[in-house]
């Protein structure tokens, strides 16, 4: 099941907002849309707001997506940094997802506070 995605181009990053059901399929579709937009707009940093996705990823999917699926679509010369904003209550799964992604070389962090996410994204800007 796909989710609805809205993208806006900010001065130094692309901002994505996703709504709908959270599932392996919707996260993979969102990830593909993000990569395609980064290629189209020559963007290196993204802010991804998933606070309006309903439900939680099963733990196995939270592991397999960054461990097995992300490497297949990886384009480090394109996407260099991602900040993910999730809702309150999703910290534990978000940190797990973040750790698995970072252990595979992805510069990805999860946040509950949008201002903190933007600050991290701009402060740690990758050329």
C-alpha positions in Angstrom: 0.0 0.0 0.0 1.5 3.3 -1.1 1.4 6.6 0.8 0.7 10.1 -0.3 3.8 12.1 -0.6 4.2 15.9 -0.8 7.5 17.4 -1.7 8.8 20.9 -1.4 12.1 22.2 -2.4 13.7 24.3 0.3 16.9 26.3 -0.2 19.3 23.6 0.9 17.3 20.4 1.0 14.2 18.6 -0.2 11.3 18.3 2.3 9.0 15.3 2.0 5.7 14.8 3.9 4.2 11.3 3.8 0.6 10.4 4.8 -1.2 7.1 4.8 -0.4 3.6 6.2 3.1 2.7 7.3 4.1 -0.6 5.7 7.2 -2.2 4.1 5.7 -1.4 0.7 4.9 2.3 1.5 8.4 2.9 3.0 10.0 1.4 0.0 7.8 3.4 -2.4 8.6 6.6 -0.4 12.3 5.8 -0.5 12.2 5.3 -4.3 10.3 8.6 -4.7 12.9 10.4 -2.5 15.8 9.0 -4.6 14.1 9.9 -7.9 13.5 13.5 -6.7 17.1 13.8 -5.4 18.3 12.8 -8.9 15.9 15.1 -10.6 16.7 18.1 -8.4 20.4 17.3 -7.8 19.7 17.3 -4.1 22.1 15.8 -1.5 20.1 16.4 1.8 16.5 15.4 2.6 14.1 16.0 5.4 11.4 13.3 5.6 8.4 13.8 7.8 6.5 10.5 8.5 4.5 11.7 11.5 1.3 11.2 9.5 2.0 7.6 8.6 -0.3 5.4 10.6 0.9 2.3 12.4 4.4 1.0 13.1 6.8 -1.1 11.0 7.3 -4.6 12.3 10.7 -5.0 13.8 11.8 -7.3 11.1 10.9 -4.7 8.4 12.7 -2.0 10.4 15.8 -4.1 10.2 15.5 -5.5 6.6 14.6 -2.2 4.9 17.8 -0.4 5.8 19.9 -3.6 5.8 18.8 -5.2 2.6 16.6 -2.8 0.5 18.4 0.5 1.0 21.8 -0.8 -0.3 20.1 -1.8 -3.6 18.9 1.7 -4.3 21.9 3.5 -2.8 23.4 6.4 -4.7 25.9 8.0 -2.4 26.9 10.5 -5.0 23.3 11.8 -5.0 21.7 11.4 -1.5 24.2 12.0 1.3 22.1 12.9 4.3 18.6 12.2 5.6 16.8 13.5 8.6 13.5 11.6 9.4 10.9 13.2 11.7 8.5 10.7 13.3 5.8 11.1 15.9 6.0 10.8 19.6 6.0 7.2 20.7 8.0 6.0 17.8 11.4 6.7 19.3 12.5 3.1 20.0 11.7 1.8 16.5 13.1 5.0 14.9 16.4 4.6 16.8 16.6 1.0 15.7 16.0 1.9 12.1 18.6 4.7 12.4 21.2 2.4 13.9 20.8 -0.3 11.2 21.0 2.3 8.5 24.1 4.0 10.0 25.8 0.6 10.5 25.4 0.2 6.7 27.0 3.6 6.0 23.9 5.7 5.6 24.0 9.2 7.1 20.5 9.1 8.5 19.1 10.3 11.9 15.6 10.2 13.4 14.0 13.0 15.3 10.7 13.9 17.0 11.3 17.6 16.9 11.3 19.2 13.4 13.5 22.1 14.4 16.2 19.7 15.7 16.0 17.7 12.5 16.5 20.8 10.3 19.3 22.1 12.6 21.1 18.8 12.3 20.6 18.7 8.6 22.0 22.2 8.0 24.8 22.0 10.6 26.1 18.7 9.2 25.6 19.6 5.6 27.4 17.3 3.2 28.8 18.8 -0.1 
